[in-house]
Amino acid sequence: MVADCAKMAVELKVNRFQGEPVMISDYECAYACSWALKRLGMEADPQEELSRLKDSVMAQEERLACGDETDKSLLALIKPYKVQGTHGEGISTLIRMGMEA
């Protein structure tokens, strides 16, 4: 249930945000980062620490910034977010879900 809620929150924010979008959890970040990597044609390891996953996305910041509106919205969500350090199966599940988006 948490995974589905986080997935839906990211998709709503990417597709419908007005002004600055805000990401509120590591769960949302896990989904957003893996979805962004998938859109870039890259893989995301579900066992990767979330901070490293975010670093992988930020290493591709220029590509996302030059992408379509979805890519730009994902970047706007991911870039300012500070990873809290949540671990566990919920994070891994959301990384897998992002790769399947």
C-alpha positions as CSV (number, residue, x, y, z in Angstrom):
1,M,0.0,0.0,0.0
2,V,2.8,2.4,0.8
3,A,4.4,1.6,-2.5
4,D,1.3,2.3,-4.4
5,C,0.7,5.6,-2.6
6,A,4.3,6.8,-3.3
7,K,4.1,5.8,-6.9
8,M,0.8,7.6,-7.4
9,A,2.1,10.7,-5.6
10,V,5.1,11.0,-7.9
11,E,3.0,10.5,-11.0
12,L,0.5,13.1,-10.0
13,K,3.2,15.6,-9.1
14,V,5.0,15.0,-12.4
15,N,1.9,15.2,-14.5
16,R,0.0,18.0,-12.7
17,F,2.1,20.1,-10.4
18,Q,1.5,23.8,-10.3
19,G,4.6,25.8,-9.2
20,E,7.3,24.0,-7.3
21,P,6.6,20.3,-6.7
22,V,7.5,18.9,-3.3
23,M,8.6,15.3,-2.6
24,I,8.0,14.3,0.9
25,S,9.5,10.9,1.5
26,D,12.3,8.5,0.6
27,Y,9.6,6.2,-0.8
28,E,8.7,8.8,-3.4
29,C,12.3,9.5,-4.1
30,A,13.0,5.8,-4.7
31,Y,10.3,5.6,-7.3
32,A,11.1,9.0,-8.9
33,C,14.9,8.2,-9.2
34,S,14.4,4.8,-10.7
35,W,11.7,6.1,-13.1
36,A,14.1,8.9,-14.2
37,L,16.9,6.4,-14.8
38,K,14.6,4.1,-16.8
39,R,13.5,7.1,-19.0
40,L,17.3,7.7,-19.6
41,G,17.7,4.1,-20.7
42,M,19.6,3.2,-17.5
43,E,19.2,0.5,-14.9
44,A,18.4,1.0,-11.2
45,D,19.5,-1.7,-8.8
46,P,16.7,-2.3,-6.2
47,Q,19.4,-3.1,-3.6
48,E,21.2,0.2,-4.2
49,E,21.3,2.7,-1.3
50,L,18.9,5.5,-2.1
51,S,21.5,8.3,-1.8
52,R,23.6,6.5,-4.4
53,L,20.6,6.1,-6.7
54,K,19.9,9.8,-6.4
55,D,23.6,10.5,-7.2
56,S,23.2,8.4,-10.4
57,V,20.3,10.5,-11.4
58,M,22.0,13.8,-10.6
59,A,25.0,12.7,-12.7
60,Q,22.5,12.8,-15.6
61,E,21.0,16.2,-14.6
62,E,21.8,17.8,-18.0
63,R,20.1,15.0,-20.0
64,L,17.0,15.3,-17.8
65,A,17.0,19.1,-18.1
66,C,17.1,18.8,-21.9
67,G,14.3,16.2,-22.0
68,D,10.6,16.4,-22.2
69,E,8.3,17.8,-19.6
70,T,8.2,14.6,-17.7
71,D,12.0,14.5,-17.5
72,K,12.1,18.1,-16.3
73,S,9.4,17.5,-13.7
74,L,11.2,14.4,-12.4
75,L,14.4,16.5,-12.1
76,A,12.4,19.3,-10.3
77,L,11.2,16.7,-7.7
78,I,14.5,14.8,-7.3
79,K,17.1,17.6,-7.2
80,P,16.1,19.5,-4.0
81,Y,15.2,16.4,-2.1
82,K,17.4,15.4,0.9
83,V,17.5,11.6,1.3
84,Q,16.5,10.7,4.9
85,G,18.1,7.2,4.9
86,T,15.0,5.0,4.9
87,H,16.0,1.4,4.1
88,G,14.1,-1.8,3.6
89,E,11.8,-3.7,1.2
90,G,9.5,-0.7,0.6
91,I,12.4,1.2,-1.0
92,S,13.5,-1.8,-3.0
93,T,9.9,-2.3,-4.2
94,L,9.5,1.3,-5.3
95,I,12.8,1.1,-7.2
96,R,11.5,-2.0,-9.0
97,M,8.2,-0.2,-9.7
98,G,10.0,2.8,-11.2
99,M,11.9,0.5,-13.6
100,E,8.6,-1.0,-14.7
101,A,6.9,2.4,-15.2
